[in-house]
Amino acid sequence: MQGNDMARLRYLLFSILLLAGVAFATDHVFPRDHPLDLRKAQKQGLHRLSADELKAFMPGSTEAMQGGSKKGKIRVYHPDGSFEGGAFQKREGTWHIDSKSNTWCRTVVIKMQDQEKCFAVFRAPDGVHYFDYDMTDGFYVSVWRPLQR
């Protein structure tokens, strides 16, 4: 395939994933209530995902909501360790699962610097959604759900 053909194929695949996510999203509303930090999630007895459990979703696609946003955004985690998408703004970078700390991490370029953040993930009470907590400060970052593979 030529470079332009590959770019079109990627765009087509991303569009299909986006449409599939929209169809899936109509069935499930994102939970608005979440523990404010990692310690409160633990105290509430929410299940923290292990690295092996995270591998069930990554690589793959998710729909995520951050902060006060009204609508979820698609994130695509590719098998080669790259990702695209974002909850607030378009992001691209790399991702990996850290088996030692049972977290997933992503690196993005922000203001000309690579910044890595790692997240602990807890299953929401509805069993469909997941809460991310920043390992740097322990605070809630986003809620997400996997899209069908």
Helices and strands as residue ranges (DSSP letters): H 3-25, H 38-43, H 51-54, E 60-66, E 73-77, E 82-85, E 91-98, E 103-110, E 113-123, E 130-134, E 140-146
